[in-house]
Amino acid sequence: MRAKKIAECINSDKNIKSAKVEIFFKIIDDQPNHPDYYETVKNSLFSISWEVNWAGHSVYKINSDEWTYEDVQKLLLKHKVDLDHDWFLIL
């Protein structure tokens, strides 16, 4: 997201106290002989969420457990999603 203030991501309705985004991931195994087919790796589903309030306080979660931004970044980098170099934009 690109905003001068993170609170700008929240709807201007003052009854709304925060904004939240949650993305679900799963690890897949591409099948080399079948380019349109893949298999999901068992127990690989995970989610990452980010919530921000009007004061600009952010909370990051991995599978509903609170983590730091750095922890989220490390997890994504482990799966070849690099937030520093905008590699996620090509997904």
ABEGO torsion letter per residue (X at the ends): XBBABAAAABBABAABABBBBBBBBBBBBBBAABAABBBBBBGABBBBBBBBBAAGBBBBBBGGBBBBAAAAAAAAAAAGBBAAAGAAAAX
